[in-house]
Amino acid sequence: MNPSFFRRIEEKTGVPMEEVFALANAIQNADFQDERQVRKIVRKVAKLANKPVTKELEEQIVASILKNGKSLDFSKIQNMM
């Protein structure tokens, strides 16, 4: 991978690539039927995106992910935010 590509992403988002890779790894290895894991990932994504997530919104996102099990529709979740 091109290091300058990652530097540009860090500059635009303000998120260190180590955190992005850690999140990607957590998502890849997550059990999306485990409510605790799902909540942890939702909170981490919100923190990295610097988006406030109300308790109600967190409940909606978690319920949507748990309902869909292994298939995760990021566009649906993005629309909720």
Wavefront OBJ file of the C-alpha trace (Angstrom):
o trace
v 0.000 0.000 0.000
v 1.072 3.545 -0.678
v 1.940 5.409 2.562
v 1.090 8.795 1.023
v -2.421 7.513 0.306
v -2.909 6.817 4.003
v -1.429 10.176 4.989
v -3.966 11.922 2.754
v -6.810 9.983 4.360
v -5.536 10.914 7.824
v -5.301 14.578 6.835
v -8.823 14.643 5.410
v -10.499 12.716 8.212
v -8.302 13.517 11.186
v -8.431 9.827 12.109
v -5.132 7.941 12.481
v -4.948 4.951 10.164
v -4.085 2.696 13.108
v -7.566 3.397 14.495
v -9.194 2.739 11.121
v -7.340 -0.576 10.803
v -8.253 -1.524 14.378
v -11.906 -0.801 13.635
v -11.778 -2.767 10.376
v -10.244 -5.699 12.233
v -12.912 -5.505 14.955
v -15.665 -5.454 12.340
v -14.137 -8.324 10.390
v -13.928 -10.532 13.475
v -17.167 -9.421 15.150
v -20.150 -11.595 15.920
v -23.008 -9.400 14.745
v -25.437 -11.443 16.782
v -23.680 -10.487 20.043
v -25.355 -7.319 21.299
v -22.376 -6.242 23.422
v -19.988 -6.471 20.478
v -22.395 -4.612 18.230
v -22.824 -1.791 20.759
v -19.073 -1.506 21.183
v -18.562 -1.213 17.426
v -21.395 1.318 17.032
v -19.859 3.490 19.756
v -16.382 3.205 18.259
v -17.616 4.160 14.787
v -19.487 7.145 16.209
v -16.391 8.249 18.096
v -14.119 7.921 15.055
v -16.643 9.724 12.864
v -17.056 12.384 15.539
v -20.822 11.946 15.293
v -22.951 12.134 18.421
v -25.214 9.115 18.753
v -28.159 9.412 21.090
v -29.229 6.424 23.150
v -32.341 6.119 20.960
v -30.285 6.136 17.757
v -27.871 3.604 19.203
v -30.839 1.368 20.032
v -32.146 1.644 16.451
v -28.756 0.868 14.922
v -28.083 -2.058 17.247
v -31.571 -3.483 16.663
v -31.122 -3.187 12.899
v -27.762 -4.954 12.981
v -28.986 -7.700 15.302
v -32.065 -8.233 13.151
v -29.997 -8.653 9.999
v -27.464 -10.918 11.672
v -24.456 -11.421 9.456
v -25.487 -9.108 6.637
v -24.636 -5.548 7.559
v -26.123 -2.762 5.455
v -23.843 0.229 6.039
v -25.926 2.502 3.809
v -28.990 1.896 5.988
v -26.988 2.641 9.108
v -25.489 5.738 7.510
v -28.989 7.002 6.693
v -29.963 6.596 10.347
v -27.169 8.967 11.331
l 1 2 3 4 5 6 7 8 9 10 11 12 13 14 15 16 17 18 19 20 21 22 23 24 25 26 27 28 29 30 31 32 33 34 35 36 37 38 39 40 41 42 43 44 45 46 47 48 49 50 51 52 53 54 55 56 57 58 59 60 61 62 63 64 65 66 67 68 69 70 71 72 73 74 75 76 77 78 79 80 81
